[in-house]
Amino acid sequence: MNLIGVGLYTFQEAARLTGTSAQDLRRWLKGRAYNAPTSGKHTIPPLWRTELAESELDAVSFHDLLEIRFVKAFRKSGVSTPTIRLACENARHLFDHPYPDNNLPQSLAHALHALSQPSDHSVCHLRDYYPPNTTDIEWIESLVPQVQ
């Protein structure tokens, strides 16, 4: 796997940048297995196939960091993880892209924002708020309070 140009973060860094616990991040990105007293072993898959899934790195990619922000916002709004998993799968299929929300055209973000206003939700494109030379750390840290 070529990691040139792939932003890498430890789970602790990703937790700090997204305001999410490292435990939740691991569960969302790596899945989990557990034993139920009455029905035996169960496996819950990750919410999506991460950019580093083929790697042995115990890290979070920049693209996955952005996805985590969406998951956190959905969870904060009461959306269940199975529903989020299904939404992730459907969006990837619909847009034919592994990270559809990270590549949302600015015009589509504006249209989704207009559609979401009656329900007190909003969609924005990062270019509406940050100049192109803004570092990842700067804009992510500035957005953390909004999803906490």
C-alpha positions, 0 to 999 in steps of 0.5 A: 500500500502506498501511503504517500499523500495519505494523512495518518493519525493515531487513534488518540489523535483522531479521538482528540480531533473529532471529540470521540472516544478512541474506543468508539473509533476502534469499534466504528473502524475495526468492528468488534466481536463479543460473546452473548450468553444465550446465542454465542459469538457475534461479530459486528463489522466496521461501519465502512471499509477504511482506507487502511483496511489492507494495511497493518497500521493501527491508525486512522487516515485523513479520509476516515477522519472526515467520515468519523465526523459524519458518524459522530454527528449522526450518533449525536442526533440519535441515528443507530449504528446499523442505520449509519452502516446502511447509509454509508453503503448506499452513499458509496453505491450511489456516488460510486466512490469510497468517500462520497461525503469528502468529495461532495461538489460545492454546488451539491452541498449548497443544494443539500443545505437548502433542502435540509433547512426546514428540519433545522439541519445544515450542510456546508462545504469546507470552502465556504468557511476555510481558504484552500491553504488551511491545514487539516489540523486548523479546520478540524480543531475549529469544528470539534466544538460543533459536534460535541 
